[in-house]
Amino acid sequence: MRIDIISIFPEYFAPLDVSLIGKARERGILDVHLHQLRDWAHDVHRTVDDTPYGGGPGMVMKPEPWGEAIDAVLAADQDARPRIIVPTPSGVPFTQRLAMEYVAEPWLLFTPARYEGIDSRVMAEYGSRLCVDEVSIGDYVLAGGEAAVLVMVEAVGRLLPGVLGNARSAVDDSFAPGEMENLLEGPVYTKPPEWRGHEVPEILLSGHHGKIARWRRDEALRRTARNRAELLAALDPATLDKHDRRL
Ligand SMILES: N#Cc1c(-c2ccc3ccn(Cc4ccc(CN5CCCC5)cc4)c3c2)n[nH]c1N
């Protein structure tokens, strides 16, 4: 998978050099290209913003630098077309299901903005011939889109084949489509068996895999009911057997 990111703060993406994503890049599973938007702002001050038409707070990012920058990225591979992902507070929710859709794409182009966002003509220009998604990572307001790109790149990158390794499968994730979809993970434990008077639940030491699976599902249901009751309502009744309903 190729990922391009255009930003006025490319240094914001230093975290993509480390850990899971950094290793995936070293192994050639992921190919990340960072671009400084100001390289396509040709005035002496490398200006990328201006006042909003119609008045209103803040500044809006000018269309010209973005248009030239996106054209330059598209020219990198004229036989392919990236899916463009625009982080914005007014976008569709970014979910595990959307991450699974994105991991199937060979090429993603992220356009994190600052100020009050990008002149709307930019995505109108590319939306006529490319897939352009406006996406939000949550119902709170950030100062720009870079943090959202870090979140999305990690959520998508960890799903790439070979990134998580054999020890872990994304299929077991919370929110992953399937039986565990809409269920939060339950508690996890490791050695020692007793720590400051706190013991590991006996069932987990029993070696009885069927009972352990049932206990984990019960705990997942309890935590979901406690922290995200609305997700329980979305659970397919067929996946809730009589035992679950007892909880
Ligand atoms: N993903 C995601 C995001 C973002 C996000 C993503 C990208 C940018 C680019 C700039 N900002 C700052 C900003 C702040 C307020 C507004 C609303 N204004 C009211 C009047 C006109 C707009 C628009 C932008 C961004 C914020 N915030 N929260 C998320 N989940």
The ligand as an SDF file (V2000), in Angstrom:
LIG
                    3D

 30 34  0  0  0  0  0  0  0  0999 V2000
  -11.0160   14.3870   11.1940 N   0  0  0  0  0  0  0  0  0  0  0  0
  -11.2410   15.2470   11.9080 C   0  0  0  0  0  0  0  0  0  0  0  0
  -11.5520   16.2410   12.8870 C   0  0  0  0  0  0  0  0  0  0  0  0
  -11.2080   17.5950   12.9640 C   0  0  0  0  0  0  0  0  0  0  0  0
  -10.4960   18.4660   11.9990 C   0  0  0  0  0  0  0  0  0  0  0  0
  -10.0020   17.9330   10.8100 C   0  0  0  0  0  0  0  0  0  0  0  0
   -9.4040   18.7580    9.8780 C   0  0  0  0  0  0  0  0  0  0  0  0
   -9.2880   20.1130   10.1350 C   0  0  0  0  0  0  0  0  0  0  0  0
   -8.7820   21.2190    9.4150 C   0  0  0  0  0  0  0  0  0  0  0  0
   -8.9360   22.3540   10.1800 C   0  0  0  0  0  0  0  0  0  0  0  0
   -9.5350   21.9960   11.3390 N   0  0  0  0  0  0  0  0  0  0  0  0
   -9.8860   22.9260   12.4100 C   0  0  0  0  0  0  0  0  0  0  0  0
  -11.3240   23.2810   12.3050 C   0  0  0  0  0  0  0  0  0  0  0  0
  -11.9540   23.7410   13.4360 C   0  0  0  0  0  0  0  0  0  0  0  0
  -13.3090   24.1060   13.3760 C   0  0  0  0  0  0  0  0  0  0  0  0
  -14.0060   24.0160   12.2000 C   0  0  0  0  0  0  0  0  0  0  0  0
  -15.4590   24.4100   12.1370 C   0  0  0  0  0  0  0  0  0  0  0  0
  -15.5510   25.7890   11.6390 N   0  0  0  0  0  0  0  0  0  0  0  0
  -16.7840   26.4730   12.0140 C   0  0  0  0  0  0  0  0  0  0  0  0
  -16.9950   27.5340   10.9440 C   0  0  0  0  0  0  0  0  0  0  0  0
  -16.2850   27.0240    9.7160 C   0  0  0  0  0  0  0  0  0  0  0  0
  -15.5270   25.8010   10.1620 C   0  0  0  0  0  0  0  0  0  0  0  0
  -13.3780   23.5290   11.0840 C   0  0  0  0  0  0  0  0  0  0  0  0
  -12.0210   23.1800   11.1530 C   0  0  0  0  0  0  0  0  0  0  0  0
   -9.7630   20.6390   11.3490 C   0  0  0  0  0  0  0  0  0  0  0  0
  -10.3650   19.8150   12.2880 C   0  0  0  0  0  0  0  0  0  0  0  0
  -11.7050   18.0850   14.1180 N   0  0  0  0  0  0  0  0  0  0  0  0
  -12.3370   17.0930   14.7640 N   0  0  0  0  0  0  0  0  0  0  0  0
  -12.2740   15.9500   14.0510 C   0  0  0  0  0  0  0  0  0  0  0  0
  -12.8210   14.7380   14.4070 N   0  0  0  0  0  0  0  0  0  0  0  0
  1  2  3  0
  2  3  1  0
  3  4  1  0
  3 29  2  0
  4  5  1  0
  4 27  2  0
  5  6  1  0
  5 26  2  0
  6  7  2  0
  7  8  1  0
  8  9  1  0
  8 25  2  0
  9 10  2  0
 10 11  1  0
 11 12  1  0
 11 25  1  0
 12 13  1  0
 13 14  1  0
 13 24  2  0
 14 15  2  0
 15 16  1  0
 16 17  1  0
 16 23  2  0
 17 18  1  0
 18 19  1  0
 18 22  1  0
 19 20  1  0
 20 21  1  0
 21 22  1  0
 23 24  1  0
 25 26  1  0
 27 28  1  0
 28 29  1  0
 29 30  1  0
M  END
$$$$
